[in-house]
């Protein structure tokens, strides 16, 4: 004899609500990472990345320093592009969103690579030393680097993480609503209001409240 099992089949608890919650969390995380990362890159790129001394005259030297913009402008430019891409993610859908998410991730990766390369760069200070000494062969002495290039790289990696989140979960994120977009369809014209009946004072008062002249004929 066959028996019908009375044990209910377990159901997965991960439904649309769970997916929606995961999408909102990834969206908030990407926004925070992208915004903080771009801010860190823009701030740290303006700080001193390298310091040294340029020989001038007979045995004299002059202290010189180079900030991130002197060394490389790539992290700053890519951080700005990354911010624009982070906003554009919500303005596009499907394949467009995938493309913008990839651009966001590439901006983070490119900025990080540029910051790491610039961390050991001395060409910016060598150029300053040549100008100060009036000798194109002059180079910088006692060269030292600060931690700011690595701070820039960390901020860039945050932008990269935001891009990777957009690539992975972007299809679950909401897009800008088309509610207020005009589709070119002509809107129906409103019928002209009927002139208030002078025998009904309440209509005259309503017309005055609307800013209309009750004495004007329709």
VOPAGU-2260 file (C-alpha; in pm, 1 decimal, decimal comma):
REM VOPAGU-2260
SITE   aa  ch    i         X         Y         Z
SITE  UNK   A    0       0,0       0,0       0,0
SITE  UNK   A    1     124,8     342,8     -91,1
SITE  UNK   A    2     123,9     611,5     175,7
SITE  UNK   A    3     115,1     980,3     111,6
SITE  UNK   A    4     372,3    1157,7     318,7
SITE  UNK   A    5     225,8    1417,7     550,8
SITE  UNK   A    6     557,8    1592,4     591,5
SITE  UNK   A    7     547,1    1923,1     398,8
SITE  UNK   A    8     821,7    1988,9     150,6
SITE  UNK   A    9    1056,0    2255,2     289,0
SITE  UNK   A   10    1042,1    2580,3      97,5
SITE  UNK   A   11    1320,6    2821,5      38,7
SITE  UNK   A   12    1295,5    3136,1     246,6
SITE  UNK   A   13    1492,7    3338,9      -6,5
SITE  UNK   A   14    1209,0    3496,9    -201,8
SITE  UNK   A   15    1157,7    3829,8    -375,5
SITE  UNK   A   16    1176,8    4012,2     -42,3
SITE  UNK   A   17    1519,4    3866,7      32,5
SITE  UNK   A   18    1642,3    3958,7    -316,0
SITE  UNK   A   19    1506,5    4310,8    -276,2
SITE  UNK   A   20    1678,0    4346,1      60,8
SITE  UNK   A   21    2006,8    4224,2     -85,9
SITE  UNK   A   22    1973,3    4470,0    -371,6
SITE  UNK   A   23    1914,0    4762,4    -136,7
SITE  UNK   A   24    2210,0    4666,1      80,1
SITE  UNK   A   25    2444,1    4631,8    -215,8
SITE  UNK   A   26    2317,2    4962,9    -353,1
SITE  UNK   A   27    2380,9    5146,4     -26,2
SITE  UNK   A   28    2722,5    4981,7       9,0
SITE  UNK   A   29    2825,5    5075,5    -345,4
SITE  UNK   A   30    2714,4    5435,1    -298,7
SITE  UNK   A   31    2907,7    5469,4      26,3
SITE  UNK   A   32    3220,0    5302,1    -111,5
SITE  UNK   A   33    3216,1    5504,3    -432,8
SITE  UNK   A   34    3154,6    5838,6    -263,1
SITE  UNK   A   35    3411,2    5784,2      13,2
SITE  UNK   A   36    3666,3    5645,1    -231,5
SITE  UNK   A   37    3635,8    5940,8    -467,5
SITE  UNK   A   38    3658,8    6186,5    -178,3
SITE  UNK   A   39    3972,1    6015,2     -45,4
SITE  UNK   A   40    4136,4    6018,5    -388,3
SITE  UNK   A   41    4059,3    6385,4    -449,4
SITE  UNK   A   42    4181,2    6483,9    -103,0
SITE  UNK   A   43    4498,6    6277,0     -95,1
SITE  UNK   A   44    4598,0    6372,5    -450,1
SITE  UNK   A   45    4642,7    6727,7    -328,8
SITE  UNK   A   46    4880,9    6628,7     -50,1
SITE  UNK   A   47    5261,0    6600,5     -59,8
SITE  UNK   A   48    5373,8    6274,5    -216,4
SITE  UNK   A   49    5750,9    6327,4    -236,5
SITE  UNK   A   50    6014,6    6552,2     -81,3
SITE  UNK   A   51    6381,1    6618,1    -147,0
SITE  UNK   A   52    6651,3    6880,3    -184,3
SITE  UNK   A   53    6787,7    7042,7    -497,7
SITE  UNK   A   54    7154,0    7150,5    -510,6
SITE  UNK   A   55    7198,0    7517,8    -592,9
SITE  UNK   A   56    7509,5    7730,2    -605,8
SITE  UNK   A   57    7823,5    7635,3    -421,1
SITE  UNK   A   58    7727,1    7367,2    -176,4
SITE  UNK   A   59    7380,1    7507,3    -115,6
SITE  UNK   A   60    7050,5    7318,0    -142,2
SITE  UNK   A   61    6683,8    7404,0    -152,9
SITE  UNK   A   62    6400,9    7184,6     -13,9
SITE  UNK   A   63    6142,1    7085,0    -273,0
SITE  UNK   A   64    5818,5    6889,6    -257,8
SITE  UNK   A   65    5572,7    6747,0    -508,4
SITE  UNK   A   66    5203,9    6680,8    -447,5
SITE  UNK   A   67    4994,1    6416,3    -617,1
SITE  UNK   A   68    4895,1    6648,5    -898,1
SITE  UNK   A   69    5261,4    6713,1    -977,2
SITE  UNK   A   70    5337,3    6342,7    -990,6
SITE  UNK   A   71    5029,5    6226,6   -1183,4
SITE  UNK   A   72    4685,8    6367,3   -1254,3
SITE  UNK   A   73    4538,2    6028,9   -1343,5
SITE  UNK   A   74    4384,2    5940,3   -1002,5
SITE  UNK   A   75    4205,2    6274,8    -979,0
SITE  UNK   A   76    4069,4    6251,7   -1333,0
SITE  UNK   A   77    3953,3    5892,2   -1287,7
SITE  UNK   A   78    3792,3    5970,5    -951,3
SITE  UNK   A   79    3582,3    6241,6   -1116,6
SITE  UNK   A   80    3486,6    6006,4   -1400,3
SITE  UNK   A   81    3405,8    5739,3   -1140,8
SITE  UNK   A   82    3172,1    5974,2    -956,7
SITE  UNK   A   83    2991,8    6052,5   -1281,4
SITE  UNK   A   84    2966,2    5680,3   -1359,3
SITE  UNK   A   85    2829,9    5609,2   -1010,3
SITE  UNK   A   86    2546,4    5855,1   -1073,2
SITE  UNK   A   87    2493,7    5735,1   -1430,5
SITE  UNK   A   88    2436,5    5378,2   -1309,5
SITE  UNK   A   89    2086,0    5482,9   -1203,7
SITE  UNK   A   90    2006,9    5663,0   -1528,3
SITE  UNK   A   91    2056,6    5361,3   -1754,6
SITE  UNK   A   92    1927,2    5006,9   -1763,9
SITE  UNK   A   93    2024,7    4657,4   -1878,9
SITE  UNK   A   94    2327,2    4666,2   -2112,3
SITE  UNK   A   95    2387,7    5036,9   -2049,5
SITE  UNK   A   96    2405,3    4979,1   -1675,6
SITE  UNK   A   97    2651,2    4694,8   -1726,7
SITE  UNK   A   98    2873,8    4918,1   -1938,6
SITE  UNK   A   99    2868,2    5206,9   -1689,4
SITE  UNK   A  100    2940,6    4966,7   -1402,7
SITE  UNK   A  101    3242,2    4835,9   -1592,3
SITE  UNK   A  102    3363,9    5193,5   -1646,0
SITE  UNK   A  103    3326,9    5259,1   -1272,7
SITE  UNK   A  104    3534,2    4952,2   -1188,0
SITE  UNK   A  105    3800,1    5040,6   -1445,9
SITE  UNK   A  106    3826,2    5393,8   -1304,3
SITE  UNK   A  107    3903,7    5250,0    -962,4
SITE  UNK   A  108    4155,5    5001,4   -1097,8
SITE  UNK   A  109    4329,7    5260,8   -1312,9
SITE  UNK   A  110    4350,2    5515,8   -1032,8
SITE  UNK   A  111    4493,2    5255,3    -793,3
SITE  UNK   A  112    4758,2    5143,8   -1044,2
SITE  UNK   A  113    4856,9    5503,4   -1114,1
SITE  UNK   A  114    4887,5    5581,3    -741,8
SITE  UNK   A  115    5106,2    5276,8    -679,2
SITE  UNK   A  116    5334,2    5371,5    -968,3
SITE  UNK   A  117    5353,9    5731,3    -849,6
SITE  UNK   A  118    5450,9    5623,5    -497,5
SITE  UNK   A  119    5810,7    5570,7    -609,8
SITE  UNK   A  120    5827,4    5836,0    -880,6
SITE  UNK   A  121    6102,0    6098,9    -870,2
SITE  UNK   A  122    6060,6    6263,9   -1211,0
SITE  UNK   A  123    5833,9    6541,7   -1080,3
SITE  UNK   A  124    6096,1    6650,7    -826,3
SITE  UNK   A  125    6377,4    6610,5   -1078,3
SITE  UNK   A  126    6197,3    6852,7   -1309,8
SITE  UNK   A  127    6158,8    7101,1   -1024,6
SITE  UNK   A  128    6525,8    7062,0    -933,6
SITE  UNK   A  129    6628,8    7128,7   -1296,4
SITE  UNK   A  130    6422,1    7446,4   -1304,0
SITE  UNK   A  131    6555,5    7572,1    -971,9
SITE  UNK   A  132    6919,2    7493,7   -1050,8
SITE  UNK   A  133    6893,2    7613,4   -1410,8
SITE  UNK   A  134    7052,4    7289,4   -1521,6
SITE  UNK   A  135    6858,9    7022,7   -1709,1
SITE  UNK   A  136    7094,3    6756,0   -1574,3
SITE  UNK   A  137    7021,2    6843,0   -1210,5
SITE  UNK   A  138    6841,0    6585,3   -1001,1
SITE  UNK   A  139    6686,9    6573,5    -658,3
SITE  UNK   A  140    6884,7    6462,8    -352,5
SITE  UNK   A  141    6767,0    6308,5     -25,9
SITE  UNK   A  142    6446,3    6189,8    -191,8
SITE  UNK   A  143    6171,3    6061,2      37,2
SITE  UNK   A  144    5808,5    5965,5     -16,5
SITE  UNK   A  145    5504,6    6005,8     207,1
SITE  UNK   A  146    5213,8    5768,9     266,4
SITE  UNK   A  147    4967,7    5977,4      63,7
SITE  UNK   A  148    5010,9    5780,6    -261,0
SITE  UNK   A  149    4903,8    5467,8     -75,1
SITE  UNK   A  150    4606,3    5650,0      75,4
SITE  UNK   A  151    4510,9    5744,8    -279,7
SITE  UNK   A  152    4543,4    5381,7    -382,7
SITE  UNK   A  153    4314,4    5272,1     -98,1
SITE  UNK   A  154    4051,8    5525,2    -203,9
SITE  UNK   A  155    4083,5    5401,2    -561,3
SITE  UNK   A  156    4026,0    5044,8    -447,7
SITE  UNK   A  157    3703,2    5156,7    -280,8
SITE  UNK   A  158    3587,3    5290,2    -617,6
SITE  UNK   A  159    3684,3    4957,6    -772,8
SITE  UNK   A  160    3476,8    4771,2    -513,9
SITE  UNK   A  161    3178,5    4995,0    -587,7
SITE  UNK   A  162    3212,9    4908,5    -955,3
SITE  UNK   A  163    3232,9    4536,5    -883,4
SITE  UNK   A  164    2918,5    4558,4    -669,9
SITE  UNK   A  165    2742,5    4739,3    -953,9
SITE  UNK   A  166    2848,9    4466,6   -1196,1
SITE  UNK   A  167    2725,1    4193,1    -964,2
SITE  UNK   A  168    2404,5    4341,8    -823,9
SITE  UNK   A  169    2329,5    4636,0   -1052,9
SITE  UNK   A  170    2043,9    4455,8   -1228,1
SITE  UNK   A  171    1856,1    4450,8    -895,5
SITE  UNK   A  172    1893,3    4823,6    -838,8
SITE  UNK   A  173    1617,2    5070,7    -921,5
SITE  UNK   A  174    1650,3    5310,8   -1213,1
SITE  UNK   A  175    1540,8    5669,3   -1248,6
SITE  UNK   A  176    1165,3    5680,5   -1287,2
SITE  UNK   A  177    1021,8    5775,3   -1623,6
SITE  UNK   A  178     713,6    5913,2   -1455,0
SITE  UNK   A  179     796,9    6272,3   -1539,8
SITE  UNK   A  180     946,1    6206,7   -1880,9
SITE  UNK   A  181     738,0    6340,2   -2172,8
SITE  UNK   A  182     676,1    6089,9   -2451,2
SITE  UNK   A  183     571,0    6345,7   -2713,4
SITE  UNK   A  184     205,3    6247,9   -2697,5
SITE  UNK   A  185     -12,8    6560,9   -2713,4
SITE  UNK   A  186    -199,3    6617,8   -2391,7
SITE  UNK   A  187    -575,5    6668,5   -2404,6
SITE  UNK   A  188    -681,8    7028,8   -2369,7
SITE  UNK   A  189    -886,3    7116,8   -2070,9
SITE  UNK   A  190   -1237,8    7228,8   -2133,4
SITE  UNK   A  191   -1291,7    7597,4   -2056,4
SITE  UNK   A  192   -1441,5    7667,0   -1718,2
SITE  UNK   A  193   -1802,9    7769,5   -1710,4
SITE  UNK   A  194   -1862,2    8123,6   -1596,7
SITE  UNK   A  195   -2000,6    8134,8   -1240,7
SITE  UNK   A  196   -2373,3    8176,5   -1207,8
SITE  UNK   A  197   -2438,0    8525,9   -1065,2
SITE  UNK   A  198   -2744,3    8385,3    -894,6
SITE  UNK   A  199   -2527,4    8149,0    -690,2
SITE  UNK   A  200   -2293,5    8341,7    -457,3
SITE  UNK   A  201   -2096,7    8027,8    -367,2
SITE  UNK   A  202   -1975,8    7992,0    -727,7
SITE  UNK   A  203   -1863,6    8354,7    -731,9
SITE  UNK   A  204   -1661,1    8300,8    -414,8
SITE  UNK   A  205   -1504,5    7985,6    -559,2
SITE  UNK   A  206   -1404,7    8176,7    -872,0
SITE  UNK   A  207   -1245,0    8447,9    -661,8
SITE  UNK   A  208   -1052,1    8184,4    -465,5
SITE  UNK   A  209    -915,3    8050,0    -794,6
SITE  UNK   A  210    -803,2    8400,8    -894,0
SITE  UNK   A  211   -1064,6    8431,5   -1169,1
SITE  UNK   A  212   -1273,3    8730,4   -1259,6
SITE  UNK   A  213   -1636,4    8628,5   -1204,5
SITE  UNK   A  214   -1755,7    8918,8   -1416,7
SITE  UNK   A  215   -1567,2    8794,0   -1724,9
SITE  UNK   A  216   -1770,3    8590,4   -1967,7
SITE  UNK   A  217   -1636,1    8247,3   -2073,4
